[in-house]
């Protein structure tokens, strides 16, 4: 399966102003589309004027798909990475629990 490349990458990535979470299908729109409400920390962040109207979910992969790619902002290009970061994801959805995968 091909992963979609968002055309809204680079400096135009919408992120939560508090925790930095990237916009995703679980974000909510508020204020007539002038704010996004983070599904991680619950804080409302103003949407830049050029991005108002982001409600066209079918056109925005980050609002309609769980997996998508985007181009990193120029500020991150060539930046030295210090140390390792790890993210562990454990599927605890209904099907995984029913199959006995996440157990003590």
C-alpha positions as CSV (number, residue, x, y, z in Angstrom):
1,X,0.0,0.0,0.0
2,X,1.3,3.4,-1.0
3,X,1.5,6.0,1.9
4,X,0.1,9.4,0.8
5,X,2.3,12.4,0.7
6,X,0.7,15.5,2.1
7,X,1.0,18.6,0.0
8,X,0.9,20.7,3.2
9,X,4.4,19.8,4.4
10,X,7.3,22.0,5.3
11,X,6.6,25.2,7.1
12,X,2.8,24.8,6.6
13,X,2.5,21.8,8.9
14,X,-0.3,22.3,11.4
15,X,0.7,21.4,15.0
16,X,-0.7,21.9,18.4
17,X,0.6,25.1,20.0
18,X,1.1,23.5,23.4
19,X,2.3,19.9,23.0
20,X,3.4,20.0,19.3
21,X,1.2,17.1,18.2
22,X,0.8,17.0,14.4
23,X,-2.7,17.6,13.2
24,X,-4.6,14.3,12.7
25,X,-8.1,13.0,12.0
26,X,-9.0,13.2,15.8
27,X,-8.3,17.0,16.0
28,X,-11.5,19.0,16.2
29,X,-12.2,22.3,14.4
30,X,-13.5,25.2,16.5
31,X,-14.4,28.8,15.9
32,X,-15.7,28.2,12.4
33,X,-12.4,26.6,11.3
34,X,-10.2,29.3,12.8
35,X,-8.9,27.0,15.6
36,X,-7.9,23.4,15.9
37,X,-8.4,21.6,19.2
38,X,-5.7,19.0,20.0
39,X,-6.9,15.5,20.8
40,X,-3.8,14.9,23.0
41,X,-3.8,17.8,25.3
42,X,-7.2,19.5,24.5
43,X,-5.7,23.0,23.9
44,X,-7.2,25.2,21.1
45,X,-4.6,26.6,18.7
46,X,-5.3,29.4,16.1
47,X,-5.1,28.3,12.5
48,X,-2.9,30.6,10.3
49,X,-5.0,32.7,8.0
50,X,-3.7,30.9,4.9
51,X,-4.9,27.6,6.4
52,X,-8.5,28.6,7.3
53,X,-10.8,26.3,5.5
54,X,-8.9,23.2,6.4
55,X,-12.2,21.4,6.9
56,X,-12.0,19.8,3.5
57,X,-11.0,16.5,5.1
58,X,-10.9,14.5,1.8
59,X,-8.3,17.0,0.5
60,X,-6.1,16.9,3.6
61,X,-4.5,13.5,4.2
62,X,-3.5,14.6,7.8
63,X,-7.2,15.1,8.5
64,X,-8.5,12.0,6.9
65,X,-5.9,9.2,7.2
66,X,-4.1,7.6,10.0
67,X,-0.8,7.3,8.1
68,X,0.6,9.9,5.7
69,X,4.0,11.4,4.9
70,X,5.1,15.0,4.7
71,X,8.2,16.9,3.9
72,X,10.1,18.1,7.0
73,X,10.4,21.8,7.5
74,X,13.7,23.4,6.1
75,X,14.7,24.2,9.7
76,X,15.1,20.4,10.4
77,X,17.3,19.7,7.3
78,X,20.9,19.0,8.2
79,X,20.2,19.3,11.9
80,X,22.5,17.0,14.0
81,X,20.5,14.4,15.8
82,X,21.7,13.9,19.4
83,X,20.9,10.7,21.2
84,X,18.3,8.1,20.2
85,X,14.6,8.4,20.6
86,X,12.4,5.4,20.8
87,X,8.6,5.1,20.5
88,X,6.9,1.9,21.4
89,X,3.4,1.4,20.2
90,X,1.2,-1.4,21.8
91,X,-2.0,-2.3,20.1
92,X,-4.7,-2.4,22.8
93,X,-7.7,-2.2,20.4
94,X,-10.6,-4.5,20.8
95,X,-9.4,-7.1,18.3
96,X,-5.9,-7.2,19.9
97,X,-7.4,-7.6,23.4
98,X,-9.8,-10.3,22.2
99,X,-6.9,-12.2,20.6
100,X,-5.0,-12.2,23.9
101,X,-2.0,-10.2,22.5
102,X,-1.6,-7.6,25.3
103,X,-1.4,-9.8,28.4
104,X,0.3,-9.6,31.8
